[in-house]
């Protein structure tokens, strides 16, 4: 697997207060299996779909009160340079460049509006082994921000994103591409979100049936926030797991309507 170009989403992980509960939930919903915990890295546990790495989960450390949430990592060929760009453009750095054995180097930061994200300089671990719409794997992400002007200025300055806006009245959405490849979107948090909801990155996982996945989510103790609904990109539902982590189940095969124009 080749190292991904800078700015390409390359990995997701999440920290949970109940890691066994997370294994049960995502195993049932997405068909994931889990490797042995890497005790040298705090019990970091890789998730697999059809034997291919798709993300990871880890036990929240005692004394931490951070909510369960998925973190998206963007590829970075130089973690130190990316960290400098985060600071230069008004962001904050929560974790300085940290070598993870020979696997790579991680950085955790946030944009000026508070959207948390990671950057990953690949070593032996280059990221997803399965993605791009394969069932059970990462499919897409939307950066959901209230202060979109700050977010719009920050991310393309840190990563080499080409930016286009959706040419549709009343919709504030930006499409970010690396080269010719769309890699993520930027959405403005509007009234569909609770007023106290923090900005976040909404990670999408591919499923064969968004309606069935939404129903299964509630059966497993999670909640459906909105949807399932149709779109030109696929049918989707945004949900939380039973520990409160937000994500979207996405059926890319059920596309309805004409795709919007981006300019």
C-alpha positions as CSV (number, residue, x, y, z in Angstrom):
1,X,0.0,0.0,0.0
2,X,1.4,3.4,-1.0
3,X,1.7,6.3,1.4
4,X,-1.3,8.5,1.0
5,X,-0.9,12.1,-0.3
6,X,-0.9,14.9,2.3
7,X,-4.5,15.7,3.4
8,X,-6.0,12.3,2.5
9,X,-8.1,10.8,5.3
10,X,-6.0,7.8,6.3
11,X,-7.3,6.5,9.7
12,X,-9.9,6.7,12.4
13,X,-9.9,5.8,16.0
14,X,-12.0,6.4,19.1
15,X,-11.5,6.2,22.9
16,X,-14.4,4.6,24.9
17,X,-15.1,4.3,28.6
18,X,-16.3,0.8,27.9
19,X,-14.2,-0.8,25.3
20,X,-15.9,-4.2,25.5
21,X,-19.2,-2.5,24.9
22,X,-17.7,-0.8,21.8
23,X,-16.5,-4.1,20.5
24,X,-19.9,-5.6,20.9
25,X,-21.7,-2.6,19.2
26,X,-19.5,-2.2,16.2
27,X,-19.0,-5.9,15.8
28,X,-22.8,-6.3,15.6
29,X,-23.4,-3.2,13.5
30,X,-20.5,-3.2,11.0
31,X,-19.3,-6.8,11.2
32,X,-16.0,-5.7,12.7
33,X,-13.6,-8.1,14.4
34,X,-10.8,-7.0,16.7
35,X,-7.1,-7.8,17.1
36,X,-5.3,-8.2,20.4
37,X,-4.8,-5.0,22.4
38,X,-1.4,-3.5,21.9
39,X,-0.4,-3.1,25.5
40,X,2.7,-1.1,24.7
41,X,0.3,1.5,23.2
42,X,-2.2,1.6,26.0
43,X,-4.3,-1.3,24.8
44,X,-4.9,0.2,21.4
45,X,-7.0,-2.3,19.5
46,X,-7.3,-2.5,15.7
47,X,-10.7,-3.2,14.1
48,X,-10.9,-5.3,11.0
49,X,-13.5,-5.8,8.2
50,X,-12.9,-9.0,6.2
51,X,-9.5,-9.2,7.7
52,X,-8.5,-5.7,6.7
53,X,-7.7,-2.9,9.1
54,X,-10.4,-0.2,9.1
55,X,-9.8,1.7,12.4
56,X,-9.1,1.3,16.0
57,X,-10.6,1.7,19.5
58,X,-9.0,2.1,22.9
59,X,-10.0,2.2,26.5
60,X,-10.4,5.7,27.9
61,X,-7.8,6.3,30.6
62,X,-9.0,6.5,34.3
63,X,-9.7,10.1,35.3
64,X,-10.5,11.3,31.8
65,X,-14.0,12.7,31.2
66,X,-13.7,13.3,27.4
67,X,-16.8,12.1,25.6
68,X,-16.6,9.1,23.2
69,X,-15.9,10.4,19.7
70,X,-14.3,9.3,16.5
71,X,-11.1,11.1,15.4
72,X,-10.2,11.4,11.8
73,X,-6.5,11.5,10.8
74,X,-5.2,13.2,7.7
75,X,-2.0,12.0,6.0
76,X,1.0,14.2,6.7
77,X,4.4,13.5,5.1
78,X,6.1,15.7,7.8
79,X,4.3,15.7,11.2
80,X,6.5,18.5,12.6
81,X,5.8,20.8,9.6
82,X,2.1,20.1,9.9
83,X,2.2,20.9,13.6
84,X,3.8,24.2,12.8
85,X,1.1,25.0,10.3
86,X,-1.6,24.2,12.8
87,X,-0.2,26.8,15.2
88,X,0.6,29.3,12.5
89,X,-3.0,29.3,11.3
90,X,-4.6,29.7,14.7
91,X,-5.2,26.1,15.7
92,X,-4.2,24.3,18.9
93,X,-2.1,21.3,19.4
94,X,-3.3,18.7,22.0
95,X,-0.6,16.1,21.3
96,X,2.8,17.1,19.9
97,X,4.4,14.9,17.2
98,X,4.7,11.5,18.9
99,X,6.4,8.5,17.5
100,X,4.2,5.3,17.8
101,X,7.0,2.7,17.7
102,X,7.9,2.1,14.1
103,X,4.3,2.5,13.0
104,X,4.4,6.2,12.4
105,X,4.1,9.6,14.1
106,X,0.8,11.1,15.3
107,X,-0.3,14.7,16.0
108,X,-3.6,15.7,17.6
109,X,-4.9,19.2,17.1
110,X,-8.0,21.4,16.6
111,X,-8.9,24.2,14.2
112,X,-9.7,27.7,15.6
113,X,-13.4,26.7,15.8
114,X,-12.7,23.7,18.0
115,X,-12.9,20.9,15.5
116,X,-10.6,18.1,16.7
117,X,-8.6,16.0,14.2
118,X,-5.4,14.1,13.8
119,X,-2.4,14.0,11.4
120,X,-0.5,10.8,10.7
121,X,3.0,10.5,9.3
122,X,3.1,6.9,8.1
123,X,5.8,4.5,9.0
124,X,5.0,0.8,8.8
125,X,1.3,1.6,9.4
126,X,0.1,3.5,6.4
127,X,-3.6,3.6,7.2
128,X,-6.8,2.0,6.0
129,X,-6.5,-1.4,4.3
130,X,-10.1,-1.1,3.2
131,X,-12.1,2.0,2.5
132,X,-13.9,4.0,-0.3
133,X,-17.3,2.4,0.0
134,X,-16.5,-1.2,0.8
135,X,-19.0,-2.4,3.3
136,X,-17.8,-2.1,6.9
137,X,-15.1,0.4,6.1
138,X,-14.5,4.2,6.1
139,X,-16.4,6.0,3.3
140,X,-16.4,9.7,3.9
141,X,-16.2,12.5,6.5
142,X,-17.8,16.0,6.9
143,X,-16.2,18.6,9.1
144,X,-19.1,20.1,11.0
145,X,-18.4,23.7,12.2
146,X,-20.3,26.6,13.6
147,X,-17.6,29.1,12.8
148,X,-17.2,28.2,9.1
149,X,-15.1,31.2,8.1
150,X,-12.4,30.1,10.6
151,X,-12.6,26.5,9.5
152,X,-12.5,27.4,5.8
153,X,-9.4,29.5,6.4
154,X,-7.6,26.9,8.5
155,X,-7.8,23.5,6.9
156,X,-6.7,24.5,3.3
157,X,-3.8,26.3,4.9
158,X,-2.7,23.2,6.8
159,X,-3.4,20.6,4.1
160,X,-3.2,21.0,0.3
161,X,-7.0,21.1,-0.2
162,X,-8.6,22.4,-3.4
163,X,-11.9,24.0,-2.3
164,X,-15.2,24.2,-4.1
165,X,-18.6,25.3,-2.8
166,X,-21.9,23.7,-3.5
167,X,-23.8,25.8,-6.0
168,X,-27.2,25.5,-4.3
169,X,-29.1,28.3,-2.7
170,X,-29.4,28.1,1.1
171,X,-26.8,25.4,1.4
172,X,-23.4,26.2,3.0
173,X,-21.2,23.2,2.1
174,X,-17.6,23.1,0.9
175,X,-15.9,20.2,-0.9
176,X,-12.2,19.5,-0.3
177,X,-10.1,17.7,-2.8
178,X,-6.5,16.5,-2.9
179,X,-5.6,16.7,-6.6
180,X,-8.6,15.5,-8.5
181,X,-9.9,13.3,-5.6
182,X,-12.6,14.6,-3.3
183,X,-11.6,13.7,0.2
184,X,-13.9,15.5,2.7
185,X,-16.7,18.0,3.1
186,X,-17.3,21.0,5.4
187,X,-20.8,21.5,6.7
188,X,-22.2,24.4,8.7
189,X,-23.8,23.3,12.0
190,X,-27.4,24.5,11.8
191,X,-30.6,23.9,13.7
192,X,-30.5,20.2,13.1
193,X,-27.8,20.0,15.8
194,X,-28.5,20.6,19.5
195,X,-27.5,24.1,20.5
196,X,-24.8,22.8,22.8
197,X,-23.4,20.3,20.3
198,X,-19.6,20.8,19.9
199,X,-18.1,21.1,16.4
200,X,-16.8,17.7,15.2
201,X,-15.9,15.5,12.3
202,X,-18.8,13.3,11.2
203,X,-17.2,10.0,10.1
204,X,-19.2,7.9,7.6
205,X,-19.0,4.1,7.5
206,X,-20.3,2.2,4.5
207,X,-23.2,-0.3,5.0
208,X,-25.2,-2.3,2.6
209,X,-28.5,-0.9,3.9
210,X,-28.8,2.4,5.8
211,X,-32.3,1.6,7.0
212,X,-31.3,-1.7,8.5
213,X,-28.2,-0.2,10.0
214,X,-30.3,2.6,11.7
215,X,-32.7,0.1,13.1
216,X,-29.9,-2.1,14.3
217,X,-28.3,0.9,16.0
218,X,-31.4,1.5,18.2
219,X,-31.6,-2.3,19.0
220,X,-28.0,-2.1,20.2
221,X,-28.7,0.9,22.5
222,X,-27.7,3.7,20.2
223,X,-29.8,6.5,18.8
224,X,-30.8,7.8,15.4
225,X,-30.2,11.6,15.2
226,X,-31.6,12.0,11.7
227,X,-32.5,9.9,8.7
228,X,-32.4,7.6,7.1
229,X,-32.7,9.9,4.1
230,X,-31.9,9.9,0.4
231,X,-29.2,12.0,-1.3
232,X,-27.5,12.1,-4.7
233,X,-24.5,10.5,-2.9
234,X,-26.3,7.6,-1.2
235,X,-28.9,6.9,1.5
236,X,-27.6,7.6,5.0
237,X,-28.5,8.0,8.7
238,X,-26.5,9.9,11.3
239,X,-26.5,8.0,14.6
240,X,-24.7,7.6,18.0
241,X,-23.5,4.4,19.5
242,X,-24.5,3.4,23.0
243,X,-21.7,5.5,24.4
244,X,-22.6,8.7,22.6
245,X,-20.1,8.7,19.7
246,X,-21.6,10.3,16.6
247,X,-21.1,8.8,13.1
248,X,-23.0,8.1,9.9
249,X,-24.0,4.9,8.3
250,X,-23.9,5.3,4.5
251,X,-25.3,3.2,1.7
252,X,-23.5,4.5,-1.4
253,X,-25.4,2.3,-3.8
254,X,-28.7,4.0,-3.3
255,X,-28.2,7.3,-4.9
256,X,-31.2,9.5,-5.5
257,X,-31.5,12.7,-7.5
258,X,-29.1,14.7,-9.6
259,X,-25.6,15.5,-8.1
260,X,-25.2,19.1,-7.1
261,X,-22.8,21.4,-8.9
262,X,-19.6,22.5,-7.3
263,X,-17.9,25.7,-8.3
